[in-house]
Amino acid sequence: MKLREGLDRRTQGDRRRSSVDIRLRVGLWYQYHRATRAGEFDFLPRNLYTRNKLQEALLPEMHKYEFSQRDNNSLASPSCALSAAVDFVWCHPGFGCNAASEPMAVYTVNAISEYLVRFFNVAVIDRRKADRRSPSQLRAVDKT
């Protein structure tokens, strides 16, 4: 039987080993799957309705990352970065398709994440390091 050590495990380094681009790709896919219940190889038509549903489904995962322009390091909002990526994929019909040039869900989401990594500096927002005792947090507790 393994006993817990007396050390505070929260002070240890980050145990995640995957790179940011892999975490973004997998996170976007799982978010899309949770929101739509679509399978990996479900057909994803390139129309306005599907485009809006795709953006709506992926936006919660996008808020877990910070995006900055590669050329001038100016911050881009998650919704602007996602919109640029979806616009690019929708304007280039060869991206996000299988070998038979059919747009499939997983290929489209992967193409979006590839665009984001290629054209933006992507950083994970580590919410575990947020100060839980900040004045704004204390005021919220005092009001309840």
TORGUKE-973747 format. One record per residue: residue in three letters; x, y, z of N, C-alpha, C, O in turn. Coordinates in Angstrom, 3 decimals. Each point is the difference from the previous one (the first is absolute). Layout:
BEGIN
ATOM   code        n.X        n.Y        n.Z       ca.X       ca.Y       ca.Z        c.X        c.Y        c.Z        o.X        o.Y        o.Z
ATOM    ALA          X          Y          Z          X          Y          Z          X          Y          Z          X          Y          Z
...
END
This chain:
BEGIN
ATOM   code        n.X        n.Y        n.Z       ca.X       ca.Y       ca.Z        c.X        c.Y        c.Z        o.X        o.Y        o.Z
ATOM    MET      0.845     -1.173      0.000     -0.845      1.173      0.000      0.892      1.238      0.000      0.926      0.116      0.802
ATOM    LYS     -1.226      0.810     -1.722      0.806      1.193     -0.144     -0.582      1.115      0.857     -1.181      0.330     -0.111
ATOM    LEU      2.009      0.241      0.957     -0.441      1.100      0.852      0.268      1.323     -0.689      0.972      0.144     -0.741
ATOM    ARG     -1.834      0.811      0.990      0.219      1.333     -0.550      1.149      0.661      0.731      0.157     -0.136      1.213
ATOM    GLU      0.621      0.836     -1.963      1.116      0.695      0.613     -0.491      1.282      0.651     -1.088      0.486     -0.310
ATOM    GLY      1.869      0.042      1.185     -0.366      1.229      0.691      0.198      1.241     -0.843     -0.337      1.099      0.442
ATOM    LEU      0.873     -1.241     -1.639      0.239      1.155     -0.856     -1.299      0.502     -0.613     -0.935     -0.765     -0.239
ATOM    ASP      0.903      2.039     -0.004     -1.142      0.588     -0.690      0.157     -0.262     -1.490      0.882      0.578     -0.635
ATOM    ARG     -1.711     -1.430      0.072      0.145     -0.393     -1.392     -0.315      1.137     -0.964      0.403     -0.054     -1.162
ATOM    ARG     -1.112      1.079      1.619     -0.338      1.105     -0.891      1.205      0.846     -0.356     -0.030      0.711     -1.004
ATOM    THR      1.085     -0.766      1.794      1.179      0.808     -0.279      0.950     -0.670     -0.968      0.964      0.622     -0.448
ATOM    GLN     -1.212     -1.859      0.121      0.862     -0.686     -0.957     -0.251      0.548     -1.400     -1.011      0.657     -0.246
ATOM    GLY      1.924     -0.926     -0.653     -0.093      0.508     -1.360     -1.172     -0.586     -0.766     -0.705     -0.890      0.476
ATOM    ASP      0.526      1.404     -1.642     -1.077     -0.437     -0.872      0.272     -1.423     -0.476      1.074     -0.282     -0.530
ATOM    ARG     -2.035     -0.609      0.716      0.190     -1.408     -0.369     -0.413     -0.275     -1.439      0.245     -1.089     -0.519
ATOM    ARG     -0.860      2.052     -0.118     -0.446     -0.215     -1.375      1.200     -0.071     -0.923      0.913      0.820      0.101
ATOM    ARG     -0.905     -1.781     -0.988      1.143     -0.230     -0.874     -0.271      0.380     -1.459      0.942      0.216     -0.762
ATOM    SER     -2.184     -0.133      0.373     -0.338      0.281     -1.390      0.310      1.456     -0.347     -0.100      0.892      0.843
ATOM    SER      0.477     -0.674     -2.093      0.267      1.355     -0.454     -1.317      0.769     -0.147     -1.079     -0.592     -0.001
ATOM    VAL      1.182      1.898     -0.120     -1.184      0.849     -0.092     -0.797     -0.323     -1.256     -1.230     -0.013      0.038
ATOM    ASP      1.909     -0.245     -1.147     -0.745     -0.271     -1.225     -0.805     -1.297      0.087     -1.112     -0.074     -0.524
ATOM    ILE      1.658     -0.933      1.173     -0.742     -1.253      0.176     -1.170      0.209      0.965     -1.101     -0.496     -0.241
ATOM    ARG      1.340      1.228      1.331     -1.076      0.252      0.953     -1.127      0.801     -0.641     -1.177     -0.256      0.254
ATOM    LEU      1.547      1.227     -1.088     -1.018      0.794     -0.689     -0.798     -0.873     -0.964     -1.229      0.064     -0.017
ATOM    ARG      1.906     -0.869     -0.774     -0.677     -0.842     -0.983     -0.951     -0.981      0.674     -1.160     -0.116     -0.396
ATOM    VAL      1.641     -0.578      1.399     -0.826     -0.992      0.689     -1.127      0.684      0.780     -1.133     -0.479      0.010
ATOM    GLY      1.451      1.592      0.635     -1.022      0.730      0.755     -1.110      0.513     -0.891     -1.173     -0.085      0.364
ATOM    LEU      1.522      0.620     -1.532     -1.023      0.479     -0.927     -0.865     -1.153     -0.503     -1.219      0.132     -0.112
ATOM    TRP      1.864     -1.269     -0.194     -0.794     -1.133     -0.477     -0.976     -0.468      1.076     -1.184     -0.187     -0.280
ATOM    TYR      1.667     -0.005      1.505     -0.899     -0.473      1.054     -1.109      0.999      0.285     -1.133     -0.397      0.274
ATOM    GLN      1.438      1.681     -0.332     -1.034      1.017      0.213     -1.046     -0.071     -1.104     -1.198      0.077      0.274
ATOM    TYR      1.639     -0.224     -1.510     -0.941     -0.116     -1.111     -0.861     -1.254      0.154     -1.212      0.037     -0.210
ATOM    HIS      1.850     -1.136      0.574     -0.734     -1.256      0.174     -1.021      0.110      1.135     -1.134     -0.457     -0.146
ATOM    ARG      1.520      1.055      1.271     -0.931      0.163      1.121     -1.187      0.868     -0.381     -1.135     -0.280      0.385
ATOM    ALA      1.405      1.337     -1.143     -1.073      0.939     -0.346     -0.938     -0.545     -1.072     -1.194      0.300      0.017
ATOM    THR      1.711     -1.092     -0.943     -0.818     -0.431     -1.137     -0.305     -1.488     -0.029     -0.895     -0.437     -0.724
ATOM    ARG      1.634     -0.348      1.509     -0.094     -1.461     -0.018      0.354     -0.577     -1.361     -0.411     -1.111     -0.335
ATOM    ALA      1.164      1.857     -0.443      0.423     -0.464     -1.322      1.148     -0.985      0.145      0.801      0.087      0.931
ATOM    GLY     -0.736     -1.013     -1.853      1.098     -0.938     -0.048      1.141      0.575     -0.827     -0.169      0.998     -0.700
ATOM    GLU      1.324     -1.633      0.785      1.179      0.508     -0.694     -0.212      0.114     -1.500      0.429      0.978     -0.613
ATOM    PHE     -1.076     -1.952      0.023     -0.107     -0.031     -1.447     -1.397      0.365     -0.485     -0.417     -0.417     -1.081
ATOM    ASP     -0.298      1.191      1.878     -1.287      0.528     -0.444      0.243      1.091     -1.033      0.941      0.785      0.116
ATOM    PHE     -1.791     -0.747     -1.113      0.089      1.014     -1.049     -0.304      1.368      0.603     -0.945      0.143      0.776
ATOM    LEU      1.743      0.856     -1.130     -0.169      1.356      0.530     -0.168      0.951     -1.188      0.987      0.506     -0.536
ATOM    PRO     -2.225     -0.265      0.129     -0.211      0.829     -1.198      0.526      1.420      0.200     -0.028      0.534      1.109
ATOM    ARG      0.498      0.054     -2.174      0.548      1.358      0.052     -1.115      0.986     -0.354     -0.095      0.474     -1.132
ATOM    ASN     -0.730     -0.183      2.110     -1.031      1.013     -0.192      0.003      0.932      1.215      0.693     -0.256      0.984
ATOM    LEU     -1.456      1.314     -1.061      0.002      1.017      1.054     -0.527     -0.546      1.325      0.527      0.329      1.063
ATOM    TYR     -1.553     -1.151     -1.124     -0.566     -0.573      1.216      1.035     -0.849      0.739      0.174      0.144      1.210
ATOM    THR      0.514     -1.030     -1.940      1.013     -0.858      0.605      1.166      0.819      0.525      0.550     -0.308      1.058
ATOM    ARG     -0.171      1.346     -1.785      1.095      0.869      0.429     -0.318      0.647      1.340      0.839      0.018      0.901
ATOM    ASN     -2.050      0.512     -0.770     -0.394      0.650      1.258     -0.077     -0.998      1.149      0.417      0.304      1.118
ATOM    LYS     -0.948     -1.490     -1.388     -0.079     -1.039      1.037      1.394     -0.457      0.428      0.238     -0.243      1.183
ATOM    LEU      0.678      0.128     -2.137      1.373     -0.393      0.306      0.666      1.033      0.903      0.622     -0.357      1.001
ATOM    GLN     -0.749      1.628     -1.348      0.600      1.052      0.822     -0.613      0.018      1.402      0.713      0.146      0.992
ATOM    GLU     -1.994     -0.291     -0.920     -0.683     -0.012      1.299      0.462     -1.179      0.857      0.139      0.125      1.217
ATOM    ALA      0.096     -1.257     -1.857      0.420     -1.193      0.733      1.443      0.107      0.480      0.318     -0.489      1.083
ATOM    LEU      0.566      1.119     -1.865      1.424      0.046      0.340      0.378      1.142      0.934      1.054     -0.056      0.633
ATOM    LEU     -1.876      1.079     -0.531      0.372      1.190      0.762      0.311     -0.260      1.479      0.944      0.604      0.510
ATOM    PRO     -1.674     -1.460      0.208      0.368     -0.234      1.403      1.426     -0.521      0.183      0.678      0.383      0.953
ATOM    GLU     -0.223     -1.243     -1.845      1.372     -0.512      0.098      1.015      1.092     -0.334      1.093      0.020      0.565
ATOM    MET     -1.438      0.873     -1.462      0.914      1.074     -0.395      0.327      0.926      1.172      1.081      0.587      0.046
ATOM    HIS     -2.001     -0.458      0.889      0.216      0.887      1.153      1.033     -0.556      0.982      0.354      0.680      0.964
ATOM    LYS      0.125     -1.878     -1.185      1.033     -0.584      0.847      1.403      0.370     -0.466      0.987     -0.408      0.612
ATOM    TYR     -0.896      1.182     -1.697      1.285      0.339     -0.601      0.094      1.499     -0.230     -1.012      0.695     -0.101
ATOM    GLU      2.250     -0.207      0.019      0.269      1.375     -0.404      0.586     -0.030     -1.392      0.847     -0.839     -0.305
ATOM    PHE     -1.294      1.752     -0.543      0.466      0.068     -1.373      0.595      1.377     -0.251     -0.616      1.019      0.311
ATOM    SER      1.812     -0.996     -0.873      0.617      1.268     -0.385      0.507     -0.117     -1.430      0.392     -1.073     -0.459
ATOM    GLN     -0.413      2.216     -0.234      0.460      0.034     -1.387      1.481     -0.334     -0.055      0.766      0.455      0.849
ATOM    ARG     -0.358     -1.229     -1.814      1.410     -0.368     -0.123      0.876      1.188     -0.393      1.153      0.079      0.423
ATOM    ASP     -1.679      0.837     -1.220      0.842      1.083     -0.495      0.232      1.113      1.021      1.100      0.550      0.059
ATOM    ASN     -2.108     -0.204      0.748      0.180      1.115      0.929     -0.362     -0.328      1.454      0.007      0.895      0.846
ATOM    ASN     -0.314     -2.131     -0.546     -0.338     -0.475      1.349     -1.205      0.696      0.626     -0.153     -0.025      1.221
ATOM    SER     -0.701      0.641     -2.027     -1.213      0.593      0.556     -1.003     -1.119      0.280     -0.144     -0.938     -0.784
ATOM    LEU     -0.537      1.058      1.911     -0.956     -1.035      0.398     -1.217      0.001     -0.915     -0.481      1.051     -0.423
ATOM    ALA      0.005     -2.229      0.134     -1.227     -0.179     -0.765     -0.992     -0.728      0.898      0.373     -0.919      0.730
ATOM    SER     -1.616      1.323     -0.785     -1.010     -0.680      0.807     -0.207     -1.400     -0.545      0.208     -0.241     -1.190
ATOM    PRO     -0.614     -0.684      2.048     -0.256     -1.364     -0.486     -1.035     -0.049     -1.125      0.132     -0.795     -0.930
ATOM    SER     -1.159      1.640      1.013     -1.022     -0.023     -1.053      0.547      0.528     -1.322     -0.366     -0.509     -1.059
ATOM    CYS      1.238      1.524      1.096      0.600      0.521     -1.246      0.945     -1.031     -0.616     -0.002     -0.200     -1.215
ATOM    ALA      0.806     -0.449      2.050      0.918     -1.022     -0.509     -0.779     -1.161     -0.614      0.353     -0.496     -1.070
ATOM    LEU     -1.406      0.070      1.747     -0.816     -1.097     -0.520     -0.687      0.400     -1.301     -0.060     -0.789     -0.944
ATOM    SER     -0.449      1.995      0.896     -0.671      0.474     -1.205      0.955      0.033     -1.187     -0.375     -0.375     -1.111
ATOM    ALA      1.610      0.824      1.343      0.995      0.024     -1.076      0.316     -1.411     -0.489      0.124     -0.232     -1.203
ATOM    ALA      0.004     -0.703      2.132      0.309     -1.372     -0.372     -1.148     -0.637     -0.775      0.228     -0.668     -1.008
ATOM    VAL     -1.442      0.865      1.465     -1.162     -0.585     -0.685     -0.172      0.643     -1.371     -0.304     -0.693     -0.970
ATOM    ASP      0.494      2.013      0.875     -0.076      0.668     -1.303      1.002     -0.600     -0.980     -0.330     -0.262     -1.157
ATOM    PHE      1.548      0.048      1.624      1.038     -0.562     -0.868     -0.375     -1.399     -0.482      0.125     -0.309     -1.185
ATOM    VAL     -0.579     -0.523      2.098     -0.357     -1.373     -0.373     -1.209     -0.006     -0.941     -0.058     -0.807     -0.928
ATOM    TRP     -0.890      1.690      1.161     -1.186      0.041     -0.851      0.342      0.535     -1.394     -0.628     -0.394     -0.983
ATOM    CYS      1.619      1.290      0.890      0.380      0.573     -1.304      0.906     -0.919     -0.813      0.141      0.185     -1.209
ATOM    HIS      0.462     -1.155      1.844      0.893     -0.936     -0.682     -0.592     -1.404      0.131      0.258     -0.697      0.981
ATOM    PRO     -1.041      0.291     -1.956     -0.738     -1.264      0.112      0.868     -1.246      0.133     -0.503     -1.044      0.415
ATOM    GLY      1.763      1.114     -0.747      0.856     -1.175      0.132      0.408     -0.299      1.431      0.380     -1.129      0.312
ATOM    PHE     -0.453      2.126      0.562      0.367     -0.206      1.400     -1.160     -0.617      0.760     -1.158      0.350     -0.227
ATOM    GLY      1.467     -1.251      1.114     -1.036     -0.623      0.815     -0.761     -1.089     -0.714     -1.130     -0.324      0.367
ATOM    CYS      1.749     -0.246     -1.395     -0.677     -1.044     -0.770      0.811     -1.286      0.033      1.203      0.010      0.263
ATOM    ASN     -1.885     -1.113     -0.536      0.687     -1.292     -0.103      0.612     -0.138     -1.395     -0.004      0.954     -0.778
ATOM    ALA      0.521     -2.119      0.467      0.665     -0.220     -1.286     -0.958      0.126     -1.184      0.426      0.284     -1.119
ATOM    ALA     -1.712     -0.495      1.365     -0.996      0.122     -1.068     -0.571      1.422     -0.073     -1.022      0.220     -0.651
ATOM    SER      1.668      0.738      1.308     -0.408      1.413      0.015     -1.371      0.211      0.619     -0.740      0.894     -0.409
ATOM    GLU      0.401     -1.715      1.391     -1.256      0.164      0.731      0.316      0.624      1.356      0.849     -0.511      0.729
ATOM    PRO     -1.524      1.613     -0.381      0.272      0.622      1.298     -0.542     -0.862      1.144     -1.200     -0.258      0.086
ATOM    MET      2.091     -0.171      0.771     -0.361     -0.822      1.147      0.274      0.778      1.281      0.859      0.882      0.027
ATOM    ALA     -1.583     -1.207      1.020      0.057      0.768      1.241      1.408      0.069      0.584      0.491      1.094      0.280
ATOM    VAL      0.158     -2.219     -0.092      1.304      0.000      0.659      1.052      0.695     -0.858      0.872      0.682      0.538
ATOM    TYR     -0.934     -0.837     -1.856      0.964      0.659     -0.874     -0.200      1.516      0.022      0.970      0.757     -0.044
ATOM    THR     -2.204     -0.324      0.110     -0.282      1.436      0.038      0.487      0.613      1.309      0.626      1.060     -0.008
ATOM    VAL     -0.904     -1.714      1.123      0.457      0.514      1.293      1.522     -0.012      0.064      0.596      0.931      0.541
ATOM    ASN      0.037     -1.952     -1.074      1.465     -0.046     -0.035      0.563      1.120     -0.865      1.021      0.590      0.354
ATOM    ALA     -1.659     -0.283     -1.478      0.461      1.086     -0.864     -0.122      1.343      0.716      0.855      0.870     -0.165
ATOM    ILE     -1.900     -0.699      0.950     -0.169      1.240      0.765      1.107      0.131      1.035      0.591      1.071      0.138
ATOM    SER     -0.303     -2.139      0.585      1.054      0.078      1.013      1.364      0.207     -0.649      0.843      0.706      0.553
ATOM    GLU     -0.615     -1.308     -1.711      1.264      0.193     -0.714      0.167      1.456     -0.427      1.093      0.558      0.098
ATOM    TYR     -2.168      0.051     -0.567      0.049      1.414     -0.363      0.334      0.858      1.218      0.836      0.900     -0.084
ATOM    LEU     -1.480     -1.172      1.204      0.236      0.788      1.212      1.453     -0.080      0.443      0.591      1.014      0.372
ATOM    VAL     -0.013     -2.203     -0.407      1.387     -0.178      0.431      0.959      0.644     -0.999      1.045      0.522      0.389
ATOM    ARG     -1.392     -0.557     -1.655      0.893      0.545     -1.024      0.005      1.528     -0.017      1.045      0.605     -0.238
ATOM    PHE     -2.194      0.031      0.487     -0.097      1.444     -0.147     -0.073      0.771      1.317      0.012      1.231     -0.010
ATOM    PHE     -0.087     -1.924      1.127     -0.059      0.663      1.300      1.001     -0.651      0.949      0.322     -1.181     -0.130
ATOM    ASN      0.158      1.960      1.074      0.713     -0.564      1.140     -1.072     -0.451      0.978     -0.814      0.809      0.446
ATOM    VAL      0.807     -2.069     -0.114     -1.044     -0.566      0.856      0.620     -0.361      1.345      1.029     -0.672      0.065
ATOM    ALA     -1.668      1.125      0.999      0.460     -0.318      1.351     -1.199     -0.459      0.821     -1.103      0.531     -0.132
ATOM    VAL      1.337     -1.513      0.971     -1.053     -0.527      0.864     -0.172      0.944      1.182      0.982      0.426      0.608
ATOM    ILE     -2.215     -0.104     -0.286     -0.282      0.787      1.197     -0.086     -0.982      1.159     -0.875     -0.866      0.026
ATOM    ASP      1.771      1.002      0.918      0.029     -0.922      1.131     -0.873      0.567      1.112      0.436      0.863      0.763
ATOM    ARG     -1.646     -1.341     -0.675     -0.957      0.507      0.980      0.308     -0.488      1.419     -0.558      0.515      0.969
ATOM    ARG      1.441     -1.504     -0.849      0.349     -0.509      1.324      0.867      0.981      0.764      0.053     -0.049      1.229
ATOM    LYS      0.629      0.939     -1.937      0.902      0.932      0.660     -0.671      1.322      0.347      0.657      0.903      0.518
ATOM    ALA     -1.929     -0.774     -0.788     -0.716      1.230      0.323     -0.054      0.170      1.511     -0.156     -0.965      0.748
ATOM    ASP      0.287      2.188     -0.329     -0.012      0.296      1.422     -1.436     -0.081      0.507     -0.840      0.827     -0.355
ATOM    ARG      0.571     -1.808      1.171     -1.359     -0.194      0.511     -0.359      1.008      1.075     -1.174      0.146      0.340
ATOM    ARG      2.138      0.535      0.187     -0.241      0.982      1.059      0.124      1.434     -0.504      0.254      0.914      0.785
ATOM    SER     -0.430     -0.714     -2.086      0.095      1.354     -0.536     -1.177      0.821      0.516     -1.033     -0.564      0.361
ATOM    PRO      1.174      1.888     -0.321     -1.080      0.851      0.514     -1.325     -0.204     -0.716     -1.053      0.070      0.633
ATOM    SER      1.077     -0.325     -1.951     -1.258     -0.216     -0.719     -0.673     -1.293      0.455     -1.228     -0.063      0.072
ATOM    GLN      2.011     -0.961      0.232     -0.558     -1.261      0.480     -0.593      0.176      1.403     -1.058     -0.552      0.302
ATOM    LEU      1.739      1.317      0.549     -0.488      0.209      1.360     -1.299      0.797      0.011     -0.894     -0.279      0.800
ATOM    ARG      0.784      1.271     -1.682     -1.228      0.785     -0.061     -1.174     -0.876     -0.432     -1.110      0.167      0.506
ATOM    ALA      1.336     -1.082     -1.420     -1.062     -0.893     -0.458     -0.458     -0.903      1.146     -1.186     -0.315      0.098
ATOM    VAL      2.110     -0.103      0.767     -0.365     -0.854      1.121     -0.760      0.802      1.049     -0.954     -0.501      0.594
ATOM    ASP      1.375      1.755     -0.363     -0.642      0.823      1.014     -1.452      0.321     -0.352     -0.818      0.175      0.903
ATOM    LYS      0.478     -0.092     -2.183     -1.357      0.352     -0.419     -0.972     -1.143      0.213     -1.209      0.225      0.036
ATOM    THR      1.700     -1.433      0.104     -0.916     -1.140      0.151     -0.399     -0.209      1.433     -0.766     -0.916      0.300
END
